[in-house]
Amino acid sequence: MTWKVLVTGGAGFIGSHLVDALLGRGYTVTCIDNESANENEKFYWNPGAKNIKADIRDTATWDLYQGIDVVFHLAARSRIQPTVSSPSECFSVNVIGTQSVLEASRLAGVKRFIYSASSSYYGHASKPPFIESAPMGCATPYSLSKWQGEELCAFYTKLYGLPTVSLRYFNVYGPREPIKGQYAPVMGLFLRQKAEGVPMTIIGDGEQRRDFTHISDVVEANLQAMWAGLRDPKRIVGPINIGTGRNYSINQLADMIGGERVHLPERIGETRHTLANCQLANHLLCWEATVKLEDYIAKRVGTR
């Protein structure tokens, strides 16, 4: 049997890698994306998928969910700082948009719904390493909207029986990562600055630490969540951390890449440290991260 899969945000950074992996495994894939992520230099539409340029909030897209077995919901406003100054679109896309995708999935009888959540849920409310039962510590519109998406998933599971799982990603990096603008994720930003021969811009003292997780490991976690959830949907419910269990300071990252650096003022709402406890992912999904940050950077900057 060939599973039919739908990916929202499937032309973006994480979504495009997931679409490629699904097609490579023989699945039939529908991709929805409206190309609204300003931080992306380009969008990655795989011609092997059924590609639809549309907004997830548009109910005209709901017919696309008919006959779909699994939905991966990645479409979102995903940069933290722009949501602080302009929260309305963030809540509209990340909350109203998520409810729209859930409702379309419910009406279509989707067998599995996998939601891309965020480690920003933890904020400053608990000490790392973070476990999934830690208290909510959302400190920005982005983090709050992503947590509300988790709650919507749990609600649709409880009330309507739609099998959902939320995967909390920790600082995803890798090929196709956003590199445009000052709010691009730090890995892509530093590599762009290195290539341009300009100083890397470090926010604050640079001693904030991040659990950097490679895109290939994140894709594999999604696939495992699909397979395990289809086998036992009542057991694989989440939220589930998707990280490495190891973190690095921004200064360490800059040292690995090499080059000049300048320090900029701290930003409101930024978490000091992120670090995942991945025992639940190990147990429920038989998953663990495999790519080492040092190896990836060495290949990118040509030191190996």
N, C-alpha and C positions, 0 to 999 in steps of 0.2 A: 504493500500500500504506500502511495506517495502522499505524504502530509502536505497540506496547503497552509502556507504561513503568510502572515501580514506583518510588516515592520513599519511603524511610524517613525519619522525622522531617519528613514533608511538611506538618504543620500548624504548624510552628515558624517562626522568622524567615526563614532562608534557604530552607528547604524549601518554604514556602508560596509564596514568590515564584517558585520554580522550577516548582511545580505550575501556577501561573497561566500562566506562559510556555508550558509544554508544551501545556496545554489550548488556549491561544490560537493555537497552531500546528497544532491538529487532531489531536494525539496522544490515545490512550486511556490514562488515567492511573489507577493504583491508589495510594492514599496510606495509609501505616501510621504511626501515632503513638500513644503512650500518654499524652500530656499530662503528662509527669513533670518538665518543665523549670520549676522553681519561680520562675525569674527572669522568665518570660513573664507579662505581664498577662492575655493571652488567647491562644487558639489559633485559627488561621485555616484552617478546613476549606472548601475550594472545593466547592460542591455539584455541580460538573460532573465530579468525580472519584469513583471508588469508594473510599469512606472507611472505614477499619478502625481502630478504637481497640484497639491490641494492643501487646504487648511483642515486640521483635525477637528476643528469646531464646526465645520460645515456639515450639516446633517445630510447633504446631498452625497457625501462619501459613504454613508452607512450601507448602501447596497454592496459596496466592495467587500464587506465582511461576510456576506452570505457564502456558505461553503468553506469558510476558513476554519482550520483546526486549532491553530495556535497564533496568538497575537503577541508580538514584542513591542512594547510601548516605550519608545525612546524620545519622541518629539517633545521638545521643551525649550523654554528660555533658560539657558544654562550658564550664563556668566553672572557671578555674584554681584560685583560692584554696580553694573548698570541698573540692576533691580532696586538698589538702595535709593537712587535718585528718581527712578521711574518704575514704581511697583505695579501699576495697573495692568500692563500687558503681561507681566510675569504671572500674576494671579489668573488672568484670563486664560492664558495658554496652559499653564501648569496645573491649574485646578479645574476650570471649566472644560478645558481641552481634554484632560484625563477622564473626567466624568463622561464626556461625549464618546470617547473611545471605549470606555467600559460599557456604556449603554448599547452602543452598536454591537459590541461583542456579546452582550447578554441576549439581545434580540436575535442574533445570528446563531446562538447555540455553540459558541466557541468552547473548545475543550480545555484550553489552557491560556492564561493571561500572565505575561511576565513584564513587570514594571521596573524601569530603571530608576531607582531611588538614589539618595545621596548621603554620603558620610557627614555632610554638613548638618544633618539631624543632631549630632552629638554636641556641637558647639563647645561651650565652656562649662557645660553642666556636670561633666564627670571627667575623671582622669583616665588617660589612655593606659593600656590598650582598651578600646571600647568594645563592650559586649552588647548584643542586640537588645537586651532588657534594660540598658542604661536609660536614665531619664532624658526626655527631649530637652535640647538646649538651643533651639533655633534662634539665630541672632540676626537674620536678614530676611527680606521678602523671598529671596530664592529658596533658602533652606526651609522656611515655613511652608512655602507652596509645594515643595517636593514632599515634605512630611504629610501635608494634607492629601497629596496624591496617594501616599501609602494608606492613609486612613480610608480613602474612598475605595481602594482595592479591598481592604479588609471588610468594609461595609457591604460591598457587592458579593463577597464570598459568603458572609453571614446571612444576608437577607435574601439573596437571589440564588445562592449556590454556584456562582461563577468561580471556578478554581483559579485563584490568583496567587502570585508570589512576588515579593518586592526584594530586589537586590540592591544593597547599598554600596555603591562604587566608591573607592578611595583613589582620588587623584590619578585618573587614567591618562596615559601618555602613549605615544607611538606614531607611526606613519599616518599622515593625513590630519594630525592634530591641528587645531586652530592656531594661527600665528599672527593674525592681523590685530593691530591696535594695542593699546597699553594694558587692556584687560584680558589678553590672551592667556591661556594657562602657562605657568612659569616655564615648563620644559620647552614648549614650542617657542615661547618668547625669547628665552636665553639662546636657543639654537639659531633663531633668526638673527638676533643681535650679534652672535659670534660670526655668522656668515657675512653680515654686513660690515663687520669690523668696528662696531660701536660698543660702548660699555654695556654690560648687563645691568639692568635696573633692579636692585634689590629693595624690597619694601621693608622699612624698619631696620632692625639690627641684623636680620638674616638668620637669626637663631630659631625661628619658627620651623617646625619639623613636619614633613609630609610623608605619608605612606604611598609611594608611587607604584602604580599597578599597570602593567603593560597591556595594551589593547588585545593582544592574542589571548592572554589569560582571562580577560573580561568576556571575550567572545566565547571561550570554552565554558566559562561559568554559566552563561546564558543557555548554551546547548545542553549542559548537564541539568539545568533547572527545567528545561523542556522535557528531556527524556525521563528524569526522575519524577517530575510532576505528572506526566501522562501515566506512569506506572502506578503512582500512589498520590493522587492529588490532595488527599486529606492530611498527608504527612508533610508535604513540601509546601509550607504556607508562608514562611518568613515573618519578619524581614531577615535577610541573611547578608552578613558582611562579605564584600568581595575586595580583599586587599592582600598584602603580602605578609603582614605581621612584622614588618621592619620599616623604620622611617629614617629620613635623612634631613638635615637642616638645609635651608636654602643656600647657606654659605658652602656647605659640602657639595651641593649640586653645582654651584658656580666653580668650585675648585676642580671638579671632575671635567667640566667643559673647558675651563681655562680661558683667561682673558681679563681685561679690565672690568671694573664694576663701579657703579655709583649707588648710593643709598637714597631712597625716597621716603617721605613721611609714611607712617603707618596708616592703614585704611580701616574704616569703621566696619565692625562685624566680622573681621577675619579671625578664624580659629587659630590659636597658638600652635597646637600640635594635633596631628591626626595619626592614629595607629590602630589597625584592625586586629581584633581577636577573631581568628578565622576557624575556630573549632566547629562552629555550626556548619559552615560550608564544607569542611572536611567530612563531617559526619553525615549530613543529609545529601550532599551532592557528590561526595567522593572527589572533591576538587581541592586543589591548592595551586598557588601561583608558581610558575616555573622560570620566568624570565628575570634575570638579575639586572638591576638598574646600571651597575658599573659596566656590564658587558654591552648593554645597548648604547650607552654614551660613548664607550671606547670605539665602537663601530661607526657611530655617527660622526665623530670628530677625527677619526682616522688614527687613533693611537694604537690600534691593533690590526 
